[in-house]
């Protein structure tokens, strides 16, 4: 079991299994929302301990497509925690316990500010890796 929480502790959850993947997004929206490191979790693996009632949602404006959630009390970025989807990304910074998986890739590296230094050997993509693979 992996525990997770927001900064103030109002939102608490547990994961029955480790996330299926972790990655880092360098797009401006993810950076500004404080959710650039993300972990994909399965909805069935999430057990809410507390705080589902304090989760607020931010709808995207084009060109962005992902809905984001955050804690209404402390503002912690939650990714898509609370989604009804089968699998969804959450902010990896929420995880209180080590998920035991490495960062798989970096996306939108072309948008990365000069001051941000990538410190691992994970593959880097100028945009979204799925879109990059589709255009090859």
Secondary structure by P-SEA (a helix, b strand, c coil): cbbbbccccccccccccccccccccccaaaaaacccbbbbbbccccccccccccbbbbbbcccccbbbbbbcccccccccccccccccccccccccccccccccccccccccccccccccccccccccaaaaaaac
